[in-house]
Amino acid sequence: MPVALILMLILFASAGSAQPVAAGAVNSASFARSDLPNGSLAQGSIFSVFGSRMGPAALAQSTSFPLPTELAGTSVQVTVGRTSVDCIILWTIASQLAVILPSNTPVGDGTLTVSFNGQPSAPLAVTVVAHSFGIFALNQAGSGPGVFTDLEFSPRTVLNSALPGDLLDVWDTGLGAVAGDEAGGPLPTPAG
């Protein structure tokens, strides 16, 4: 067998089983860097993982409760001390994941590992805290005006501002742990 053909077969075999790369994990609302005051991952929060080869080429989304800890071959595990928790996957694509950090994750310095089709990434250093508030942005990029909606879910903006006495919903994450299992459905009550 020619050497070039053998090298091509090795390249194709390794490309199919390439290790996922988890390059960073941030609050999904603010995208704050981990070295900023609100850049740590909060118990019960939604966070994003950026990297490569972490999921399928096409977007896969969780569409019903209970939410899964594995979706389209992607799973995420956070370990703090001797405790490891399986995170809840909201959606996955090769370069980005949206994940819920379970409320029962211990506070402290730890690691995050993404697995795709059984291949784990190298551990990524993370810090888990009780609270790390972030407001989702209208541009979905973590900057600019926040998402504030009226009771019909219509966004309030500079051109459609709230009036005194209006009730608004603030779209946020990072308020802290809740009592119960986030995977089973919405849990609006803080744990403590």
N, C-alpha and C positions, 0 to 999 in steps of 0.2 A: 504494500500500500504506500503510495507516495506520501512524503512528509507533509506537504501542503494540505493534503486531504485529511490526514490525522490531526493537524493543527486546527483545521476548520471544524472537525467533529468535536474537538475539545472545547473550542470557543462556543459552539452551539450548545453543548451540554452545560457549560458553566453559565451561559446567558439565561437558560431556563431555570436555573436554581440559584441565581444571584442573590446575595444577602441583601435584605432591606437596609436602607440607611435612614435612621431617624436623626435629623440634623438639629431640630429644635422643637420645643413644646411651649406654647403660649396661651394665655387667656384668649378664648375665641372672640370675645367682644372687643377688647382693647388692643390685642396683639402686642401688649407691653412686653418688652425684653425682660428676661429673668433677672437682670441686675437692677431693675427699677423697683420702687416700693410696692407697686401692685403687679409685679411680674411673676410672682410665684403662683403655683397651682393650688386653688382652694378646694377643700373637701366639698363634694357635691357639685362642682362647677363644670361648665362645658369648656373644653380646651381643644386647641388645634395642634396637630403634629405635622411638621413640614419635613420633607425628605425626598427619597426616591425608592422605587421598587417596593413600596409599602402596601400596595393594593392593586386592583385590576386596572386595566387601561381605561375602561369606561366607568363612570360613577355608579356606585351601588349604594342605596339608601335603606335605612330601617324605615318601615312603613306602618308598623303596628306594635302594640304592646302585647307581651312583654318585649322590651328592647333587648337585642342580642349582645353577647360579649364576643361573638365571632360573626363576621359578615364578609361574604365573598372571599374567604380565605384569610382575612385580616383579623388579628387580635392584638390587644395592648395590655401589658401587665406593668403595674407600678409596685415597686418593693421599697418599703421603708423599714429599716431595722430587719427583723426576721419575719415581717408580715408582707405577703404579696397579695394583691387584689387584681382581679380581672376587670378591666374598664369596659364601659358600655359603648358600643360603636353606633354612632348616628349615621355617618356616611364615610365612604372610603373611595379613594382613587390613588393611583400610583404616587402622586406627589404630595397629597394632603389628606389628613384624617380629621374628622370631628368626633370628639370622644367626651363622655361624662366620667369624671373621677368619682367613684363611689364615696358616699359620705362616711363609710367606715374605714377609709384609708387613714392610717396614722399620720400625725403631723411630724415633720422632720425632713432631713435630707435623705434622698433615696435615688433610685434609678427607674428608668422607663425602658421597656423593651417592646418593640413592635415585631410581630411575627406575620409573615405572609406565606401561605401554603407550606407551613411547617418550618420555614427558615427564619430564625430570629435575627434581629439587628444587634449590633453592639449596644451595650447599655448606655443610656443617655442620662446624665445627672439632672435631677429635678429637686425642687424644694416644695413640700406640701405644707400649706398653712391653713388656719381655720377660716380666714376670710381674705379675699383678693378681688374686690369689686371692680367690675368693668361694665360700661354701657355699650351695647351694640351700636354701630354706626350705620347711617343710611347708605353710605357707599360700600358697606360690607368689607371694608379694608382696615377697620380699626381707627380711622381718623375722621375728623369733621363732625357735622351735626349728629347727635344721638338719635336713636329710634324712640320717639314718644308718640303713642297713638291714642286716638279717642276711643270711646267704647265700641265703635264700629270698626276698629282697627285701621282707621285712616290716619296716615302719618301727619303729625304736626310739624310744619316747617316755617321758614321765614315768610313764605307766601300764604301759609295756612296756619297762623299761629294760634295758640290756645288763648282763651279769654278767661278773665277772673271767674272762679267757680267751676271751670271745666274739670272733669275727672280724666286723668290720663294714665295710661299704662307705660311704664318704663321697661324697655327690653334690656335685661341685664343678666349677668351671671357672676358668681363668686361671692354671694352673700353668706355662704357657709353650709354646713351639713344640715340635712333634714332627717327626720325620724322615718324609717321605713326603707323600702327597696325602690330606688329610682327607676329600675328597669320595668317595674310593674305598672307604672303610670305616674301622672303628675302628683307631686307631694309639696304643697305650698307652705307647709308649716316648718319653721326652723326647729332643729333638734333641741336647742337649749335656750 
